[in-house]
Amino acid sequence: MLQADSARNRLVGIGLVSGAYLLFTLLDGSAKWLVQRVPVIVVAWLRFLLHALFGGLLLFPVRGLALVRSSHLRWHAVRSLMFVVMTGLNFWALQYLQLTVTASIFFSVPIIIALVSATAFGEKLDTGRWVAIVAGFAGVLTIVHPGSADFHPAMLLSVGNAVLYAF
């Protein structure tokens, strides 16, 4: 059993986060390669099929039928629909944009979350947080440079993906 604050627990956490970043990198890289050859809907379907297979193989032995039971089916359906739309938007954008551009736009998610939290939930954003938000947004704009000739309408797909992810 892991202790609440142990060195082993921290190492396990670091390993899990590192593994997740590796898997997400592989997912986006393979999606970028696949959407050049296969329709987006097929790539998205393949992602969800593999996700369900691996997740089921890992979690079903541990959770059994409790894995598929829910007392909040409506919220799970909404979240699933948002996830499908986000994946479709991201993979569609990857047909036209470099992976670095879609990833850079996705880095605006914390900015969107902070702004929504401040306006919708009354979270207090002090000067330091506002400076960080503006600096982060400036960094995103520097990478994407929407006013230049490099702007592509598919960037709006990535922005939509970021907004949905923030919500």
Secondary structure, DSSP 8 states (H G I E B T S, - for coil): ---TT-HHHHHHHHHHHHHHHHHHHHHHHHHHHHTTTS-HHHHHHHHHHHHHHHHHHHHHHHHGGGGT--S-HHHHHHHHHHHHHHHHHHHHHHTTS-HHHHHHHHTTHHHHHHHHHHHHS-----HHHHHHHHHHHHHHHHHH-TTSTT--THHHHHHHHHHHHH-
